Amino acid sequence: MNVIRLTVTWMADPAHWRGADGILTRVTEHLALSGTGLALAIALALPAGIWLGHSGRGSLLVINLANIGRALPSLAILAFALPIAFRLGLGLGFWPTVFMLVPLGVPLVLINAFVAIRAVDRDLLEVARGMGMRGREILRQVELPLAAPIVLAGIRNAAVTIVATATLGALVASGGLGRYIVDGLARQDTGRLLAGAILVALLSIATEAGIGALERLVVPAGVRAERRLASGAASEAGVSAWRRAA
């Protein structure tokens, strides 16, 4: 109970909501870190996943990249990101953290985009070809609309992962909510530490809910249900193919 009281007291202090170390400032910094990392991950992975899914090539490559990406420890990625940032003259703080976040988001976006396109019913594609549609038209008018729920699910998972992991940026002098956790440990300030952890958890939940709401807004309910079933079947097929090849 004393821990809860310390946390509530710290968060209720108006001084902790203002200034360079205020909660609003730290949330803004955290969103900037996470948003930049997610945007770069989407820019790299989404076109590649869509193209590989549309062409039907590289299934083993996608699965192996996803497995490698999930196996890499975040701190190890951050350690590799530091010399890259120094080499580019970017220093500590923002960019080393972003360089750590991008590899965490790429596998999730890549494999979902690939699976989403591959899960589109082949009969629908044959019908589209019979109507005279060409490759790009099929991709734009048939595959992408049907693949949207699974693609958005991958982006949602990547966003939540990135928001939660961006706290590690505080170890390399970055801003964000991780500062409260690192500084709380250094100062032995339990209220500050737990407040940082709670704020990160709330921001992750808000990210999940926000992108989920966007999915429900832009994708019809019938398509969402159908694509979830197709996603499960396609994922099982992909794993089976990988095991046979291995």
C-alpha positions in Angstrom: 0.0 0.0 0.0 2.9 2.3 0.7 4.2 1.8 -2.8 0.8 2.7 -4.3 0.6 5.8 -2.1 4.1 6.9 -3.3 3.2 6.4 -6.9 -0.2 8.3 -6.7 1.5 11.1 -4.7 4.2 11.5 -7.3 1.8 11.5 -10.2 -0.6 13.9 -8.5 2.1 16.5 -7.9 1.4 19.4 -10.4 5.2 20.0 -10.6 5.6 16.6 -12.3 3.4 17.6 -15.2 5.3 20.8 -16.2 8.7 21.6 -17.5 11.4 19.7 -19.4 11.0 16.7 -17.1 7.2 16.9 -16.9 4.9 14.0 -17.8 3.4 15.8 -20.9 6.9 16.5 -22.2 8.1 12.9 -21.6 5.0 11.5 -23.3 5.6 13.7 -26.3 9.2 12.6 -26.5 8.1 8.9 -26.2 5.6 9.3 -29.0 8.2 11.0 -31.2 10.7 8.1 -30.7 8.1 5.5 -31.2 6.4 7.2 -34.2 9.7 7.6 -36.0 10.8 4.0 -35.4 7.4 2.7 -36.5 7.3 4.9 -39.6 10.7 3.7 -40.7 9.8 0.0 -40.0 6.6 0.4 -42.1 8.5 2.1 -44.9 11.0 -0.7 -45.1 8.8 -3.8 -44.4 5.4 -3.1 -45.8 6.3 -2.7 -49.5 8.7 -5.7 -49.3 6.0 -7.9 -47.6 3.3 -6.9 -50.1 5.6 -7.5 -53.1 6.8 -10.9 -51.8 3.3 -11.9 -51.1 2.0 -10.8 -54.5 4.8 -12.5 -56.4 4.7 -15.6 -54.3 8.4 -15.6 -53.7 10.6 -15.6 -50.6 8.3 -17.4 -48.1 11.3 -19.0 -46.3 13.2 -15.7 -46.4 10.2 -13.9 -44.7 9.8 -16.6 -42.0 13.5 -16.8 -41.3 13.8 -13.0 -41.1 10.8 -12.9 -38.7 12.3 -15.5 -36.5 15.7 -13.8 -36.4 14.1 -10.4 -35.6 12.1 -11.9 -32.7 15.2 -13.6 -31.3 17.4 -10.5 -31.2 17.6 -8.9 -27.7 16.7 -5.3 -27.6 19.7 -4.3 -25.6 22.0 -6.0 -28.1 20.4 -4.1 -30.9 20.9 -0.9 -29.0 24.5 -1.7 -28.5 25.0 -2.2 -32.2 23.0 1.0 -32.9 25.4 3.2 -30.9 28.5 2.9 -33.1 26.3 3.4 -36.2 24.9 6.6 -34.7 28.4 7.8 -33.7 29.7 7.0 -37.2 27.0 9.1 -38.7 27.6 11.9 -36.3 24.2 11.6 -34.6 25.5 11.1 -31.1 23.5 9.8 -28.2 19.8 10.0 -27.5 17.2 10.0 -30.2 18.7 8.3 -33.2 20.4 5.3 -31.5 17.0 4.6 -29.9 15.3 4.8 -33.3 17.9 2.5 -34.8 17.1 0.0 -32.1 13.3 0.2 -32.6 13.2 -0.2 -36.4 14.5 -3.9 -36.4 11.9 -4.7 -33.7 9.0 -3.5 -36.0 10.2 -4.8 -39.3 9.6 -8.5 -38.8 6.1 -8.0 -37.5 5.0 -5.8 -40.3 6.8 -7.9 -42.9 5.4 -11.3 -42.1 1.9 -9.9 -41.6 1.9 -8.1 -45.0 3.3 -11.3 -46.6 0.7 -13.6 -45.0 -2.1 -11.2 -45.7 -1.5 -11.1 -49.4 -0.8 -14.8 -49.7 -4.0 -15.6 -47.8 -6.3 -13.9 -50.4 -8.5 -16.6 -52.0 -6.8 -17.8 -55.3 -10.2 -18.2 -56.9 -10.9 -14.5 -56.5 -7.6 -13.7 -58.2 -8.6 -16.0 -61.1 -11.9 -14.2 -61.4 -10.1 -10.9 -61.5 -7.8 -12.1 -64.2 -10.8 -13.4 -66.1 -12.2 -9.8 -66.0 -9.1 -8.5 -67.7 -7.3 -7.1 -64.6 -3.5 -7.0 -64.7 -1.1 -7.6 -61.9 -1.1 -4.1 -60.4 -4.8 -3.8 -60.7 -5.3 -7.1 -58.9 -3.0 -6.0 -56.2 -4.6 -2.6 -55.7 -8.3 -3.5 -56.2 -8.5 -7.1 -54.8 -5.5 -8.2 -52.7 -4.8 -5.0 -50.7 -8.5 -4.4 -49.6 -8.8 -8.0 -48.5 -5.4 -8.0 -46.8 -6.0 -4.8 -44.9 -7.1 -6.4 -41.5 -4.0 -8.6 -41.2 -1.7 -5.8 -42.4 -3.1 -3.4 -39.7 -2.8 -6.2 -37.1 0.9 -6.4 -37.9 1.3 -2.6 -37.6 -0.6 -2.7 -34.3 1.7 -5.4 -32.9 4.8 -3.5 -34.1 3.5 -0.3 -32.6 2.8 -1.8 -29.2 6.2 -3.5 -29.2 8.0 -0.3 -30.2 6.2 1.8 -27.6 7.0 -0.6 -24.8 10.7 -1.0 -25.9 11.4 2.7 -26.4 11.9 3.0 -22.7 15.4 1.5 -23.2 16.4 4.7 -25.0 16.9 6.3 -21.5 20.0 4.2 -21.2 21.6 6.1 -24.0 20.5 9.6 -22.8 17.3 9.7 -24.9 14.0 11.2 -23.6 10.7 9.6 -23.2 9.0 7.8 -20.3 12.0 5.5 -19.8 13.7 8.5 -18.1 11.4 8.1 -15.1 12.4 4.4 -14.8 16.1 5.0 -15.1 16.2 8.1 -13.0 13.9 6.4 -10.4 16.3 3.5 -10.1 19.3 5.9 -9.8 17.6 8.1 -7.2 15.9 5.2 -5.4 12.7 7.1 -6.0 10.0 4.4 -6.0 7.2 6.7 -6.9 9.0 8.1 -10.0 10.0 4.6 -11.1 6.5 3.0 -10.8 4.9 6.1 -12.4 7.1 5.7 -15.4 6.2 2.0 -15.7 2.5 2.7 -15.4 2.6 5.5 -18.0 4.4 3.2 -20.4 1.8 0.5 -19.9 -1.0 3.0 -20.3 0.5 4.3 -23.5 1.0 0.8 -24.9 -2.7 0.0 -24.1 -3.8 3.3 -25.8 -1.7 2.4 -28.8 -3.3 -1.0 -29.1 -6.8 0.4 -28.7 -6.2 3.3 -31.1 -5.0 1.2 -34.0 -7.6 -1.4 -33.2 -10.3 1.3 -33.5 -8.7 2.4 -36.8 -9.0 -1.1 -38.1 -12.6 -1.4 -37.2 -13.3 2.0 -38.8 -11.7 1.3 -42.2 -12.3 -2.4 -42.6 -15.8 -3.9 -42.8 -16.7 -6.5 -40.1 -17.3 -9.3 -42.6 -13.8 -8.8 -44.2 -12.2 -8.7 -40.7 -13.7 -12.0 -39.7 -12.9 -13.7 -43.0 -9.3 -12.5 -43.0 -8.7 -13.7 -39.4 -9.7 -17.2 -40.5 -7.5 -16.9 -43.6 -4.6 -15.6 -41.6 -4.6 -18.6 -39.3 -4.7 -21.0 -42.2 -2.0 -19.2 -44.0 0.3 -19.0 -41.0 0.0 -22.7 -40.4 0.7 -23.4 -44.0 3.8 -21.1 -43.9 5.1 -22.9 -40.8 4.5 -26.3 -42.4 6.4 -25.2 -45.5 9.3 -24.0 -43.4 9.5 -27.3 -41.5 9.4 -29.3 -44.7 12.2 -27.2 -46.2 14.2 -27.4 -43.0 
